[in-house]
Amino acid sequence: MKKIYTLSAVLAAFALQAQFTVTVQTPADFKDQDAILYTLNGSKDIIVTKEQSKNNTWTFKYPNNYMGMMKIYFPTTNNTVSFISENKNVNIKLDIQNNKVKDVTYLDEANELMSKQQEGSQKKELILPALTQIKEYYKDNTDFGKALKTEIDRLAGTSSSIDAAKHPFITYYNTNYSKFLGNSTEGNKKVDQEEIINFLDKSNDMLESSSLLRPVLVSYLNSGGNTNVAGSVDKLLDRLKVETPRGQTVLSELIDIFDVYQMDEFKNKYLGLAKNLKCTINDRLASTLKSNANVEMGAVFPNYKFQSATNTTAKSIHDVKADKKVIVFWSSTCSHCETELPKLLEKYNDLKAKNIQVIALSLDVDKNSYSKKIAAFPWVNDSELRGWNSSYVDMYNVHATPTYFILDANNKIINKPEHVGNVLEYFMLK
């Protein structure tokens, strides 16, 4: 099985010429210096480049044609700003309060239009039904009744037409979101599997960069029912051909979807299909294969260098010496973690007596919340405070919290418990 490797020389071209630029301005009191630009491939954010602030302005140069979703991530303050590209310059101004983004002003035409459309769609979906109910209690000839009718008519009206030639991505996104994912109460007829297959097969490259791919695939699986999942997937992959980039990206997304919903039978089947491909593998599928290989039973758990670990002098996971290790990915805002980790804490002294160490890697973003929670945890704690942007999310194929792994003294994965009860049962402490 071959794999396409991304050449660093491609990134060097950024300094030479830009197809378009992305400029972000912030107030002078914003504390972040670094910012990272991402594009989108399916549901995966792809790092493009990293820039530093110059007078609280970041300028990113993008050398190629790109239409789709993008985002900028500020790692120190954990702020994310999303926007679109239509292969034209993007200009964004941020309002910051206490180092957090309070408001975003889009200064370029495409993002201003997209922002207004998104705001209108949200109001139509969330507010219009409530206003319609309220109107029943007010007469049309009253001032408030007239105001209600005006607002209802405005929200219920069709969206303003968009010049498809001028705004191709906005047109693509709105049209296909409405058709495949829109609210059925808007009068959209339910699309069948064949229509979805044709869309996935014939759509241009904006499918991968639009953020529509995964929800459309979930809609496709739901349309086939729970009794024929494999049949639906096989039918789709047969049409798309897994030797093609589109087929491989869809295969990668499906493997991740089955992972998220703990549909292990289907995940293993299609992961096996991916492993056995003899053709060239695109980056998207290669990433899925690698993250899954990292956490296979019997694999050596990839090492992770701690950022600011507590309750240890070890510099990394592999440096922690124990007969067994329990790795747990968690968050202080996770309700299941709130239930499960106290049970692990109850048995921690028993685990220590067996020379078993617990290493907890947090997906928190708020330092205060994280610090308060780990004050009660005597095991090894560490966090990048970047939430789902943490480097270990992809490295260890983490899709939910809590996620557990049990390692032996040589850091090989010997068990992947689903719940804390399975952890304690494995060590005969339940």
C-alpha positions in Angstrom: 0.0 0.0 0.0 1.5 3.3 -1.1 1.0 6.7 0.6 1.2 10.2 -0.7 3.5 12.4 1.4 3.0 16.1 1.6 6.2 17.8 0.5 7.5 20.7 2.7 8.5 22.4 -0.6 4.9 23.1 -1.2 4.7 25.3 1.9 7.8 27.2 0.8 5.8 28.5 -2.1 3.7 30.6 0.3 6.5 33.1 0.6 6.7 33.6 -3.2 3.2 34.4 -4.4 -0.3 34.5 -2.9 -3.5 33.6 -4.7 -5.3 35.5 -2.0 -4.6 36.8 1.5 -6.4 36.4 4.9 -6.0 39.4 7.2 -7.1 39.5 10.8 -7.0 42.6 13.0 -7.4 42.7 16.8 -7.2 45.4 19.5 -3.8 46.1 21.0 -4.6 44.4 24.3 -5.1 41.0 22.7 -2.4 38.8 24.2 -2.0 36.2 21.5 1.0 36.5 19.1 0.6 33.2 17.1 -2.2 32.2 14.9 -2.7 29.1 12.7 -4.6 29.0 9.4 -6.6 25.9 8.5 -8.5 24.7 5.5 -11.0 21.8 5.6 -11.0 18.3 4.1 -14.2 16.5 4.8 -14.5 16.9 8.6 -10.8 17.3 9.2 -9.1 20.7 9.7 -5.8 20.9 7.8 -3.0 23.1 9.0 -1.9 25.5 6.2 0.6 27.8 7.9 1.4 29.7 11.1 1.9 33.4 11.4 2.9 35.9 14.1 1.3 39.2 14.9 2.6 42.4 13.4 1.0 45.4 15.2 -1.9 43.1 16.2 -2.5 42.1 12.6 -2.0 38.7 11.1 -1.6 38.3 7.3 -1.8 34.8 5.8 -0.9 34.2 2.1 -2.6 31.3 0.4 -1.0 30.4 -3.0 -3.6 28.2 -4.5 -7.2 28.3 -5.6 -9.4 27.4 -2.6 -13.2 27.8 -2.1 -14.6 26.5 1.1 -14.5 26.8 4.9 -11.4 28.0 6.7 -10.6 28.9 10.3 -7.9 30.7 12.3 -7.0 29.3 15.6 -5.2 31.3 18.3 -3.5 28.6 20.5 -2.5 30.7 23.5 -5.9 32.2 24.1 -7.8 29.2 22.6 -9.9 31.4 20.2 -11.2 30.2 16.9 -12.6 32.3 14.1 -14.4 30.6 11.1 -15.0 32.1 7.7 -15.2 31.2 4.0 -12.9 31.6 1.0 -14.1 32.3 -2.5 -10.5 32.6 -3.7 -10.5 36.3 -2.9 -8.9 38.3 -0.1 -10.5 37.9 3.3 -10.5 40.7 5.9 -11.7 40.2 9.5 -11.8 42.5 12.5 -12.2 41.0 16.0 -13.7 42.6 19.0 -11.9 41.1 22.1 -12.9 41.1 25.7 -10.8 39.5 28.4 -8.7 37.8 25.7 -11.9 36.1 24.2 -13.5 36.9 20.9 -16.6 38.9 21.6 -17.7 39.8 18.1 -16.5 39.2 14.5 -16.8 41.8 11.8 -16.3 40.5 8.3 -15.0 43.3 6.0 -15.0 41.4 2.8 -18.1 41.0 0.7 -18.4 37.1 0.6 -18.1 36.7 4.4 -20.4 39.6 5.2 -23.0 38.0 2.9 -22.5 34.5 4.3 -22.7 35.8 7.9 -26.0 37.6 7.2 -27.4 34.5 5.5 -26.4 32.3 8.4 -28.0 34.7 10.9 -31.2 34.9 8.9 -31.4 31.1 8.7 -31.0 30.7 12.4 -33.7 33.3 13.1 -36.0 31.5 10.6 -35.4 28.2 12.3 -35.5 29.2 15.9 -37.5 32.4 16.2 -40.1 32.2 13.4 -42.1 29.3 15.0 -42.3 31.2 18.3 -43.4 34.4 16.7 -46.1 32.6 14.8 -47.5 31.2 18.0 -47.4 34.6 19.8 -49.2 36.2 16.9 -52.3 34.1 17.7 -52.8 36.2 20.9 -52.6 39.6 19.3 -54.9 41.3 16.8 -53.5 42.4 13.5 -54.8 45.9 13.9 -52.8 46.6 17.1 -49.3 48.1 16.9 -47.7 45.0 18.3 -49.8 42.8 16.0 -48.6 44.8 13.0 -45.0 44.6 14.1 -45.3 40.8 14.6 -46.8 40.4 11.1 -44.0 42.5 9.5 -41.3 40.4 11.2 -43.0 37.1 10.5 -43.3 38.1 6.8 -39.7 39.1 6.7 -38.4 35.9 8.3 -40.7 33.7 6.2 -39.7 35.3 3.0 -37.4 33.6 0.6 -33.7 34.4 0.9 -32.4 37.1 -1.3 -31.0 35.7 -4.6 -27.3 35.4 -4.9 -25.3 35.8 -8.1 -23.9 32.2 -8.5 -21.1 33.5 -10.8 -20.0 36.1 -8.2 -20.4 33.9 -5.1 -20.0 30.2 -6.2 -19.2 28.8 -2.8 -22.1 30.5 -1.0 -24.4 29.3 -3.8 -23.1 25.8 -3.5 -23.3 25.7 0.3 -26.8 27.2 0.5 -28.3 25.1 -2.3 -27.0 21.7 -1.1 -27.6 22.4 2.6 -31.2 23.3 1.9 -31.7 20.2 -0.3 -29.9 17.5 1.8 -29.9 18.9 5.3 -32.6 21.6 5.4 -35.5 21.5 7.9 -38.4 19.4 6.5 -40.9 22.0 7.7 -39.7 24.3 5.0 -41.4 22.1 2.4 -38.3 20.3 1.2 -39.2 16.8 0.0 -37.1 14.0 1.5 -34.3 13.0 -0.8 -33.6 9.3 -1.4 -30.4 7.4 -1.3 -29.9 7.6 -5.1 -30.1 11.4 -5.0 -27.5 11.5 -2.3 -25.2 9.1 -4.1 -25.4 11.2 -7.3 -24.5 14.3 -5.3 -21.5 12.6 -3.6 -20.4 11.2 -6.9 -20.9 14.2 -9.2 -20.2 17.1 -6.9 -17.1 19.3 -7.5 -14.2 19.7 -5.1 -16.2 22.1 -2.9 -17.8 19.1 -1.3 -14.7 18.3 0.7 -14.2 21.9 1.8 -17.8 22.8 2.5 -18.4 21.0 5.9 -21.4 19.2 4.3 -19.7 15.9 3.6 -20.1 14.2 7.1 -23.7 15.4 7.8 -24.7 14.3 4.3 -23.2 10.9 4.9 -25.0 10.5 8.2 -28.2 11.5 6.4 -27.4 8.9 3.8 -26.9 6.1 6.4 -30.1 7.1 8.2 -32.1 7.0 5.0 -31.1 3.4 4.5 -32.2 2.3 8.0 -30.3 0.4 10.6 -30.9 -3.1 9.1 -29.0 -2.5 5.9 -26.0 -0.3 6.8 -23.4 -2.5 5.0 -25.6 -2.7 1.9 -25.9 1.1 1.9 -22.2 1.6 2.3 -21.2 -1.0 -0.3 -23.6 0.6 -2.8 -22.1 4.0 -2.2 -18.4 2.9 -2.4 -19.1 0.9 -5.5 -20.3 4.0 -7.2 -17.6 6.3 -6.0 -14.7 3.7 -6.4 -12.3 3.5 -3.4 -9.3 3.9 -5.8 -10.4 7.6 -6.4 -9.6 10.5 -4.0 -13.3 11.1 -3.5 -14.0 7.5 -2.7 -11.1 7.4 -0.2 -12.2 10.5 1.6 -15.7 9.2 1.9 -14.3 5.8 3.2 -12.3 7.7 5.8 -15.3 9.7 6.9 -17.4 6.6 7.2 -14.8 4.9 9.3 -14.7 7.9 11.7 -18.5 8.0 11.8 -18.7 4.3 12.8 -16.0 5.0 15.4 -17.9 8.0 16.9 -21.2 6.0 17.1 -19.3 2.9 18.4 -20.5 0.8 15.5 -17.4 -1.4 15.8 -18.6 -4.1 13.4 -18.8 -1.7 10.5 -15.8 0.3 11.5 -13.6 -2.8 11.5 -15.0 -4.0 8.2 -14.3 -0.8 6.3 -11.0 -0.2 8.2 -10.0 -3.6 6.9 -11.0 -2.6 3.4 -8.8 0.5 3.6 -5.8 -1.4 4.9 -6.0 -3.8 2.0 -6.1 -1.2 -0.7 -3.3 -1.6 -3.2 -3.6 1.8 -4.9 -2.1 5.1 -3.9 -3.7 6.4 -0.7 -4.6 10.0 -0.3 -3.7 12.1 2.7 -7.2 12.0 4.2 -7.4 8.2 4.3 -3.7 7.9 5.3 -4.4 10.0 8.4 -7.3 7.8 9.4 -5.2 4.6 9.0 -2.4 6.1 11.0 -4.5 7.3 13.9 -6.2 3.9 14.1 -2.9 2.0 13.8 -1.6 4.0 16.7 -4.2 2.5 19.1 -4.6 -1.0 17.8 -4.4 -3.8 20.4 -0.8 -4.8 20.9 0.6 -1.6 19.4 3.1 0.5 21.3 1.2 3.5 22.5 2.8 6.5 20.8 4.8 8.6 23.3 3.6 12.0 24.3 5.8 14.7 25.8 4.1 16.4 28.8 3.4 20.1 28.7 3.0 20.9 32.4 2.2 17.6 34.2 1.3 17.4 37.9 2.2 14.7 40.4 5.2 13.5 38.4 8.7 14.3 37.4 8.4 12.3 34.3 8.8 14.1 31.0 6.5 11.9 28.9 4.1 9.0 29.0 6.9 6.5 28.3 9.0 8.0 31.1 6.4 7.0 33.7 7.6 3.7 35.2 4.9 1.3 36.2 3.8 -2.3 35.7 0.6 -1.1 34.1 -0.7 2.3 33.0 -4.2 3.5 32.7 -4.5 6.4 30.1 -7.7 8.4 30.3 -8.8 11.3 28.1 -11.3 13.4 29.9 -12.6 17.0 30.4 -13.9 18.9 33.4 -17.0 19.8 31.3 -17.8 16.1 30.4 -20.8 14.8 32.3 -19.7 11.1 31.9 -16.3 12.0 33.3 -18.0 13.6 36.2 -19.6 10.3 37.0 -16.7 7.9 36.1 -13.5 9.6 37.4 -14.6 9.6 41.1 -15.0 5.8 40.9 -11.4 5.6 39.6 -10.4 7.9 42.4 -12.0 5.6 45.0 -9.7 2.7 43.8 -6.6 4.8 43.1 -4.7 3.6 46.3 -5.5 0.0 45.3 -4.2 0.6 41.8 -1.0 2.2 43.2 -0.5 -0.8 45.5 -0.4 -3.0 42.3 2.1 -0.5 40.7 -0.5 0.8 38.3 -0.3 4.4 37.4 -3.1 6.6 36.0 -2.2 9.3 33.4 -5.1 11.7 32.6 -4.8 13.9 29.5 -7.5 16.6 29.5 -9.4 18.2 26.6 -10.2 21.2 28.7 -9.9 24.8 27.4 -10.5 26.7 30.6 -7.4 26.7 32.9 -9.4 27.6 36.1 -11.9 24.8 35.6 -9.1 22.3 34.8 -7.0 23.4 37.8 -9.8 23.1 40.3 -10.7 19.6 39.1 -7.2 18.1 39.1 -6.6 19.4 42.6 -8.5 16.3 43.7 -6.8 13.9 41.3 -3.5 12.4 42.7 -2.5 10.8 39.5 -0.5 12.3 36.6 -2.5 15.1 35.0 -1.6 17.1 31.9 -3.4 19.3 29.4 -2.7 21.5 26.4 -5.8 23.5 27.3 -6.8 23.4 23.6 -9.9 21.2 23.8 -10.5 19.2 20.6 -7.6 21.1 19.0 -5.2 19.2 21.3 -2.5 17.3 19.4 -3.4 14.0 21.1 -6.9 13.9 19.7 -5.7 12.8 16.3 -2.7 11.0 17.6 -4.7 8.6 19.7 -7.9 8.6 17.6 -10.0 10.1 20.4 -13.7 10.8 19.5 -15.3 11.0 23.0 -14.6 11.5 26.7 -13.8 9.6 28.7 -11.7 7.3 26.6 -9.5 4.7 28.3 -6.4 2.6 27.4 -4.5 0.1 29.5 -0.7 -0.3 28.8 1.8 -2.8 30.0 5.2 -2.0 31.3 6.5 -1.7 27.7 3.8 0.8 26.8 1.9 -1.8 24.6 -1.9 -1.5 24.5 -3.3 -4.5 26.3 -6.9 -3.4 26.8 -9.3 -0.7 25.6 -12.0 -0.4 28.3 -15.3 1.3 27.4 -16.1 2.5 30.9 -14.4 2.9 34.3 -16.2 -0.3 35.4 -14.3 -2.2 32.7 -11.0 -0.7 34.0 -11.7 -1.8 37.6 -12.9 -5.2 36.5 -9.7 -5.7 34.4 -7.6 -5.2 37.6 -10.1 -7.2 39.7 -11.0 -4.2 41.8 -14.7 -4.2 41.1 
